[in-house]
Each structure stands twice: as C-alpha cells, then as structure tokens.
C-alpha cells in the first residue's frame, strides 16, 4: 500500500532522513522504532505532506505522492495522528471530530461514523460539548485518534501515541490501535516504547541516525542482540 524509496529529508543543511526505503502492506501494523532524532517523526511528516522530501519517492496505492499537498494526501486516504495529540483546545469534542471529516460530504455516512465513534469512545460521548483542552491526557489521545478516524483513512499514522500517558491508558491506547488494524485499516506507528511496538506489529523497521538499520517481524527484532541491548534493556 505504501512504499518509500530512497527517501531523503532535510532541515536546512541538516539531513534528517538519509535515503531510507520501506514498505507497509495493506492491512498491516508496521512500527518504526529508534531513539529521539533517528528520523521517525520526520518520515511521517514527509509522508503526510508536512515536510518536503529532498529526494526519493513516496508511493501510496500505486500513486506517486512525493511532495503532494497535505490536503491531497488526506483526500487519498492517509490520516496523521501527531505526537502530542494537538487537539483544538478551545473547540468542543464534537467540533474537533467535525474537523476530522472536513473533506467529506457524504453526510449520512458521516452521521453513522460519528455514532460509531461515540459508541467506541463513550467518554467522548459524555464530553461532546466540553472544550477539548479541559480533557485529561488520555481523553485527548482518544479524541485525536477518533478525529483521525472521522476521515475514514485507508492508512493511519500514529506518532508516539503513548507519550505522556499513564500506564493503564497506554495499554488502552495500544489496544485501540490494534483494533483499528484488525478492522482492516493499515497502520504505521512511531513509538519509543520499543517492546510494546514490536509485540503488537506485523513488521518493524529500526532507524538510527536517519538511516535504516534493521527490519523484520516484531519477533525478529525482539530477538536481535543489538535491539535487545540498545532498546529493550537487555
């Protein structure tokens, strides 16, 4: 479904992503792991059109989307759930969800999706008229995920979904992401909790200093001595 070929990204004169190539198969949950500064977030930004690629290609569903606009990429079916959630704090929960479907005009289906979201996330239903900025961190993460789902994505990208959340909410968040994959939506996830990411993914890539260091199944990487010593505390 998604293929990166020799992707290069720069911030000024600094090359953050140095010619990486990877594939995300339809219906898979693929994880990108690595330390801060490895190029994980930059990769997601390039895919979603938030950062121009300096080289290489990004192919989605057979179409070259390299340096396409963020609006175009969203319209093709790629949603991005960013690090830090980034809900609209002064807008209500319902208004945030409305922002997630702003490119859609299939009103009956939108109403069905909204009802499904409120069934899946009852806390959001309870707080639908509450400003998003007054929600807890876990509730804001649920809102960010639900907002992305309102676009009916073919591929949804998560950037550090467990960041800043209590352990019980982290577990719930990962369960939700796995459930999204299980319904047929393809998932690409950046996550610093390497063990959790490797245990839940179908395939994983390790980025180090902007380059692809390793790839394989989650179990392959869990069993890799370098990954165990550097990322899994032995």
C-alpha positions as CSV (number, residue, x, y, z in Angstrom):
1,X,0.0,0.0,0.0
2,X,2.8,2.4,0.9
3,X,6.3,2.4,-0.3
4,X,9.2,4.7,0.4
5,X,12.2,4.5,-2.0
6,X,15.5,6.2,-1.0
7,X,13.6,9.0,0.9
8,X,15.8,11.9,1.9
9,X,14.6,14.8,4.2
10,X,16.4,17.8,5.3
11,X,16.0,20.7,7.8
12,X,18.2,23.4,6.2
13,X,21.6,21.8,5.7
14,X,21.0,19.0,8.2
15,X,19.9,15.7,6.6
16,X,17.5,14.0,9.0
17,X,16.5,11.1,6.8
18,X,19.2,9.6,4.7
19,X,17.8,7.6,1.8
20,X,15.5,5.1,3.6
21,X,13.3,2.5,1.8
22,X,10.4,0.7,3.4
23,X,7.1,-0.9,2.7
24,X,3.8,-1.0,4.5
25,X,1.5,-3.8,3.3
26,X,-2.3,-3.4,3.1
27,X,-3.9,-4.3,6.4
28,X,-0.6,-4.4,8.3
29,X,0.5,-2.7,11.5
30,X,4.1,-1.5,10.9
31,X,6.3,0.0,13.6
32,X,9.2,2.5,13.3
33,X,11.4,2.4,16.3
34,X,14.6,4.2,17.3
35,X,15.9,6.9,19.6
36,X,14.9,10.6,19.5
37,X,16.5,12.2,16.4
38,X,16.6,8.9,14.4
39,X,14.3,10.4,11.8
40,X,11.0,8.7,12.7
41,X,8.8,11.7,13.0
42,X,10.4,13.3,10.0
43,X,9.5,10.3,7.9
44,X,5.8,10.6,8.9
45,X,5.8,14.3,8.2
46,X,7.2,13.7,4.7
47,X,4.5,11.0,4.0
48,X,1.7,13.3,5.1
49,X,3.0,16.3,3.2
50,X,4.0,18.4,6.2
51,X,7.7,18.4,5.2
52,X,9.1,18.3,1.6
53,X,11.2,15.4,0.5
54,X,14.7,16.4,-0.7
55,X,15.0,13.1,-2.6
56,X,13.4,9.7,-3.3
57,X,9.8,8.7,-3.8
58,X,6.7,8.1,-1.8
59,X,4.2,5.8,-3.4
60,X,0.7,5.2,-2.0
61,X,-1.8,2.9,-3.6
62,X,0.3,3.0,-6.8
63,X,0.3,6.8,-6.9
64,X,3.4,9.0,-6.5
65,X,2.5,11.4,-3.7
66,X,6.0,12.8,-3.2
67,X,5.7,16.4,-2.2
68,X,1.9,16.4,-2.7
69,X,0.0,18.8,-0.5
70,X,-1.2,17.7,2.9
71,X,-4.8,18.2,1.7
72,X,-4.3,16.0,-1.3
73,X,-2.7,13.3,0.8
74,X,-5.5,13.3,3.3
75,X,-8.0,13.1,0.4
76,X,-6.3,10.0,-0.8
77,X,-6.8,8.2,2.5
78,X,-3.8,8.9,4.7
79,X,-4.5,10.3,8.2
80,X,-1.8,11.5,10.6
81,X,-2.3,11.4,14.4
82,X,0.6,13.6,15.6
83,X,2.9,13.5,18.6
84,X,1.4,15.4,21.5
85,X,-2.2,14.9,20.3
86,X,-2.7,18.5,19.1
87,X,-6.4,18.7,19.6
88,X,-8.1,22.1,19.2
89,X,-8.3,23.1,22.9
90,X,-10.9,25.8,22.7
91,X,-13.2,23.8,20.5
92,X,-15.6,21.2,21.8
93,X,-15.1,17.5,21.5
94,X,-17.8,17.4,18.8
95,X,-16.2,20.3,16.9
96,X,-12.9,18.5,17.0
97,X,-14.5,15.5,15.4
98,X,-16.1,17.7,12.8
99,X,-12.6,18.9,11.8
100,X,-11.7,15.2,11.1
101,X,-14.3,14.9,8.4
102,X,-13.9,18.3,6.8
103,X,-13.0,16.9,3.3
104,X,-16.1,14.6,3.3
105,X,-19.6,15.4,2.0
106,X,-21.3,12.0,2.5
107,X,-23.5,13.3,5.3
108,X,-25.4,10.1,6.0
109,X,-22.1,8.1,6.3
110,X,-20.6,10.9,8.4
111,X,-23.5,10.6,10.9
112,X,-23.0,6.8,11.0
113,X,-19.3,7.3,11.7
114,X,-19.9,9.8,14.4
115,X,-22.4,7.5,16.1
116,X,-19.8,4.7,15.8
117,X,-17.1,6.9,17.3
118,X,-19.3,7.8,20.3
119,X,-20.1,4.1,20.8
120,X,-16.4,3.1,20.7
121,X,-15.3,6.1,22.9
122,X,-18.1,6.6,25.5
123,X,-16.0,9.1,27.4
124,X,-16.0,11.3,24.3
125,X,-19.8,10.9,24.0
126,X,-20.2,12.1,27.6
127,X,-18.0,15.1,27.0
128,X,-19.1,16.0,23.4
129,X,-19.9,19.6,24.4
130,X,-16.8,20.1,26.6
131,X,-13.8,22.1,25.4
132,X,-11.1,19.6,24.3
133,X,-8.4,21.5,26.3
134,X,-10.2,20.5,29.6
135,X,-9.9,16.8,28.9
136,X,-7.3,14.6,30.5
137,X,-4.3,13.5,28.5
138,X,-5.8,10.1,27.9
139,X,-9.1,11.6,26.8
140,X,-7.3,13.9,24.4
141,X,-5.4,11.0,22.9
142,X,-8.8,9.2,22.4
143,X,-10.1,12.4,20.7
144,X,-7.0,12.7,18.5
145,X,-7.5,9.1,17.3
146,X,-11.2,9.5,16.8
147,X,-10.7,12.7,14.8
148,X,-8.3,10.9,12.5
149,X,-10.8,8.0,12.1
150,X,-13.5,10.5,11.0
151,X,-11.7,10.9,7.7
152,X,-12.2,7.2,7.0
153,X,-8.5,6.6,6.3
154,X,-7.0,3.7,4.4
155,X,-3.8,4.3,6.3
156,X,-3.5,6.0,9.7
157,X,-0.1,7.1,11.1
158,X,0.5,7.4,14.8
159,X,3.4,9.4,16.2
160,X,4.3,8.4,19.8
161,X,0.7,7.6,20.8
162,X,1.8,6.5,24.4
163,X,3.8,9.8,25.1
164,X,2.8,11.3,28.4
165,X,0.1,8.8,29.3
166,X,-0.5,6.8,32.5
167,X,0.4,3.1,32.1
168,X,-3.2,2.0,32.2
169,X,-4.1,4.5,29.4
170,X,-1.1,3.4,27.4
171,X,-2.4,-0.2,27.4
172,X,-5.8,1.0,26.4
173,X,-4.4,3.1,23.6
174,X,-2.4,0.2,22.2
175,X,-5.5,-2.0,22.3
176,X,-7.4,0.6,20.3
177,X,-4.6,0.8,17.7
178,X,-4.5,-3.0,17.4
179,X,-8.3,-2.9,17.0
180,X,-8.0,-0.4,14.2
181,X,-5.6,-2.7,12.3
182,X,-8.0,-5.6,13.0
183,X,-10.8,-3.8,11.2
184,X,-8.7,-3.6,8.1
185,X,-7.2,-0.1,8.3
186,X,-3.4,-0.1,7.7
187,X,-1.3,1.4,10.5
188,X,2.1,2.9,10.5
189,X,3.2,3.7,14.1
190,X,6.2,5.6,15.5
191,X,6.7,4.5,19.2
192,X,9.5,4.9,21.7
193,X,8.2,2.0,23.8
194,X,10.0,-0.4,21.5
195,X,9.0,-3.6,23.3
196,X,5.3,-2.8,23.1
197,X,5.6,-1.7,19.5
198,X,7.4,-4.9,18.5
199,X,5.0,-7.1,20.3
200,X,1.9,-5.7,18.5
201,X,3.3,-5.1,15.0
202,X,3.3,-7.2,11.9
203,X,6.6,-5.8,10.7
204,X,9.1,-3.3,12.1
205,X,11.9,-1.0,11.0
206,X,14.7,0.3,13.2
207,X,16.0,3.8,12.3
208,X,19.3,5.0,13.6
209,X,20.7,8.5,12.8
210,X,18.4,8.9,9.8
211,X,19.2,5.5,8.2
212,X,17.5,2.1,8.2
213,X,19.5,-0.2,10.5
214,X,17.3,-3.3,10.7
215,X,13.9,-4.6,9.5
216,X,11.9,-7.7,10.1
217,X,9.0,-9.1,12.0
218,X,8.5,-7.8,15.5
219,X,9.7,-11.2,16.9
220,X,12.9,-10.9,14.7
221,X,13.7,-7.6,16.2
222,X,12.9,-8.6,19.8
223,X,15.3,-11.5,19.4
224,X,18.0,-9.4,17.8
225,X,21.0,-8.9,20.2
226,X,21.6,-5.2,19.1
227,X,17.9,-4.3,19.6
228,X,17.8,-6.1,22.9
229,X,20.9,-4.4,24.3
230,X,20.2,-0.9,22.9
231,X,16.4,-0.6,23.0
232,X,15.0,-3.3,25.3
233,X,17.3,-3.0,28.3
234,X,18.8,-6.4,27.7
